[in-house]
């Protein structure tokens, strides 16, 4: 009766972990969003660096070079090591070995560039926590917030709003961000031998293996029913229970997959509203200061933003004068004003002023954000 319970819980935890790669918080502070993006870029550069170092080691081994070991921290060759390899290339008569050694030197240039990129990204990020054996993501997050002076009850509430990895590998780098009462986090590979995504995949495969084992055990029990007539009633009841639990697992998995699809669509979409500027002001959606850009009003709420654009497949919004009750379009104000024309988006008004086209330039900046397009004639 308990064969399917563990996979059910694990699938739910896996679904929560998947959301982490998209965002750290449903209503993310702009500062945290920027830091999270840089942490993601640093993680990608670090993984590329580890891959390049691994490829370099393979080529050294293929060329029969066992006396040259790159720096363990940076994976780069020293000047003396590079000179030694250059000398070997000159003296090597086997062209295939010459090519391998040259590839090692070329790969070292790539590693040097990746180290520079990684250092530049990390310079803008807070120092990450390095996971040790038995460390938990939740425990790290709570310790970080307590050091920031956040009361325990509030810290628990903040951590509950972000996706926390169920398991960490030693060497993972855990970034913590705290700004304007909002907490965000990102887990990078660091010096671990496995990436966070690969660790989650292993956990998923483990879950699938447990599920298959449970199903196999169920089938075995059914086969034994015929030979165990004296226990037929008991086994039949157990099978019925297993079948019910299996159906519940399939139903829960389907729901999780549907929820994940919906969440991913939401997290990868721009949520917006197009309207007459005066009407939007009257409804309290925006405010129009005298000497500043239009900004969010007192009625700036989620339900106002009924339109969305999936940024995975589109980056253009078309506005018609007739849709906002105007005879022509003279100007389109974008709120919030932190979005800059010709830097974050491009606005084009047709010659007859009947339509306006907004083309998103920095698409990633608009992900899971709310924007008002206030139109005037």
ChimeraX attribute file (.defattr): number of C-alpha atoms within 10 A of each C-alpha:
attribute: neighborCount
match mode: 1-to-1
recipient: residues
	/A:1	15
	/A:2	9
	/A:3	17
	/A:4	23
	/A:5	14
	/A:6	12
	/A:7	20
	/A:8	19
	/A:9	13
	/A:10	17
	/A:11	20
	/A:12	13
	/A:13	15
	/A:14	18
	/A:15	16
	/A:16	18
	/A:17	20
	/A:18	17
	/A:19	18
	/A:20	17
	/A:21	14
	/A:22	18
	/A:23	23
	/A:24	22
	/A:25	21
	/A:26	13
	/A:27	12
	/A:28	19
	/A:29	18
	/A:30	13
	/A:31	15
	/A:32	21
	/A:33	19
	/A:34	14
	/A:35	23
	/A:36	24
	/A:37	17
	/A:38	18
	/A:39	27
	/A:40	18
	/A:41	17
	/A:42	23
	/A:43	23
	/A:44	16
	/A:45	20
	/A:46	21
	/A:47	20
	/A:48	16
	/A:49	21
	/A:50	21
	/A:51	13
	/A:52	19
	/A:53	21
	/A:54	12
	/A:55	15
	/A:56	24
	/A:57	19
	/A:58	15
	/A:59	19
	/A:60	19
	/A:61	14
	/A:62	14
	/A:63	17
	/A:64	12
	/A:65	16
	/A:66	10
	/A:67	8
	/A:68	16
	/A:69	14
	/A:70	15
	/A:71	10
	/A:72	9
	/A:73	7
	/A:74	14
	/A:75	20
	/A:76	22
	/A:77	21
	/A:78	14
	/A:79	9
	/A:80	10
	/A:81	16
	/A:82	17
	/A:83	13
	/A:84	12
	/A:85	20
	/A:86	16
	/A:87	11
	/A:88	16
	/A:89	18
	/A:90	9
	/A:91	10
	/A:92	14
	/A:93	10
	/A:94	10
	/A:95	10
	/A:96	12
	/A:97	19
	/A:98	19
	/A:99	15
	/A:100	20
	/A:101	25
	/A:102	17
	/A:103	16
	/A:104	24
	/A:105	20
	/A:106	12
	/A:107	18
	/A:108	21
	/A:109	14
	/A:110	17
	/A:111	23
	/A:112	16
	/A:113	14
	/A:114	21
	/A:115	19
	/A:116	13
	/A:117	16
	/A:118	20
	/A:119	15
	/A:120	12
	/A:121	18
	/A:122	18
	/A:123	10
	/A:124	11
	/A:125	18
	/A:126	12
	/A:127	12
	/A:128	19
	/A:129	17
	/A:130	20
	/A:131	21
	/A:132	13
	/A:133	9
	/A:134	10
	/A:135	14
	/A:136	16
	/A:137	21
	/A:138	17
	/A:139	10
	/A:140	17
	/A:141	23
	/A:142	18
	/A:143	14
	/A:144	19
	/A:145	21
	/A:146	14
	/A:147	9
	/A:148	11
	/A:149	10
	/A:150	16
	/A:151	12
	/A:152	13
	/A:153	8
	/A:154	13
	/A:155	21
	/A:156	15
	/A:157	11
	/A:158	20
	/A:159	22
	/A:160	13
	/A:161	15
	/A:162	21
	/A:163	25
	/A:164	22
	/A:165	19
	/A:166	15
	/A:167	16
	/A:168	23
	/A:169	21
	/A:170	18
	/A:171	18
	/A:172	22
	/A:173	24
	/A:174	21
	/A:175	22
	/A:176	23
	/A:177	22
	/A:178	16
	/A:179	12
	/A:180	9
	/A:181	10
	/A:182	17
	/A:183	24
	/A:184	26
	/A:185	25
	/A:186	26
	/A:187	27
	/A:188	24
	/A:189	25
	/A:190	22
	/A:191	18
	/A:192	18
	/A:193	14
	/A:194	15
	/A:195	20
	/A:196	23
	/A:197	15
	/A:198	12
	/A:199	15
	/A:200	18
	/A:201	13
	/A:202	12
	/A:203	17
	/A:204	16
	/A:205	12
	/A:206	14
	/A:207	20
	/A:208	15
	/A:209	13
	/A:210	16
	/A:211	20
	/A:212	13
	/A:213	14
	/A:214	18
	/A:215	17
	/A:216	12
	/A:217	13
	/A:218	17
	/A:219	12
	/A:220	11
	/A:221	16
	/A:222	16
	/A:223	11
	/A:224	13
	/A:225	17
	/A:226	11
	/A:227	10
	/A:228	12
	/A:229	11
	/A:230	10
	/A:231	12
	/A:232	15
	/A:233	12
	/A:234	11
	/A:235	17
	/A:236	14
	/A:237	12
	/A:238	16
	/A:239	18
	/A:240	12
	/A:241	14
	/A:242	19
	/A:243	16
	/A:244	14
	/A:245	18
	/A:246	20
	/A:247	13
	/A:248	15
	/A:249	19
	/A:250	13
	/A:251	12
	/A:252	16
	/A:253	17
	/A:254	12
	/A:255	12
	/A:256	17
	/A:257	14
	/A:258	12
	/A:259	13
	/A:260	16
	/A:261	12
	/A:262	12
	/A:263	14
	/A:264	17
	/A:265	18
	/A:266	18
	/A:267	20
	/A:268	23
	/A:269	25
	/A:270	23
	/A:271	22
	/A:272	19
	/A:273	16
	/A:274	22
	/A:275	20
	/A:276	20
	/A:277	24
	/A:278	15
	/A:279	14
	/A:280	22
	/A:281	20
	/A:282	12
	/A:283	14
	/A:284	14
	/A:285	19
	/A:286	23
	/A:287	22
	/A:288	15
	/A:289	9
	/A:290	7
	/A:291	6
	/A:292	9
	/A:293	14
	/A:294	20
	/A:295	20
	/A:296	18
	/A:297	16
	/A:298	12
	/A:299	15
	/A:300	18
	/A:301	11
	/A:302	10
	/A:303	8
	/A:304	14
	/A:305	17
	/A:306	10
	/A:307	14
	/A:308	19
	/A:309	20
	/A:310	17
	/A:311	20
	/A:312	12
	/A:313	9
	/A:314	12
	/A:315	18
	/A:316	15
	/A:317	15
	/A:318	13
	/A:319	19
	/A:320	19
	/A:321	20
	/A:322	12
	/A:323	13
	/A:324	18
	/A:325	13
	/A:326	16
	/A:327	14
	/A:328	20
	/A:329	22
	/A:330	15
	/A:331	17
	/A:332	23
	/A:333	17
	/A:334	22
	/A:335	20
	/A:336	16
	/A:337	15
	/A:338	10
	/A:339	15
	/A:340	12
	/A:341	15
	/A:342	12
	/A:343	10
	/A:344	16
	/A:345	18
	/A:346	15
	/A:347	18
	/A:348	14
	/A:349	19
	/A:350	11
	/A:351	8
	/A:352	8
	/A:353	16
	/A:354	18
	/A:355	18
	/A:356	22
	/A:357	16
	/A:358	19
	/A:359	18
	/A:360	21
	/A:361	16
	/A:362	15
	/A:363	17
	/A:364	16
	/A:365	16
	/A:366	22
	/A:367	21
	/A:368	24
	/A:369	20
	/A:370	20
	/A:371	21
	/A:372	26
	/A:373	20
	/A:374	22
	/A:375	26
	/A:376	19
	/A:377	15
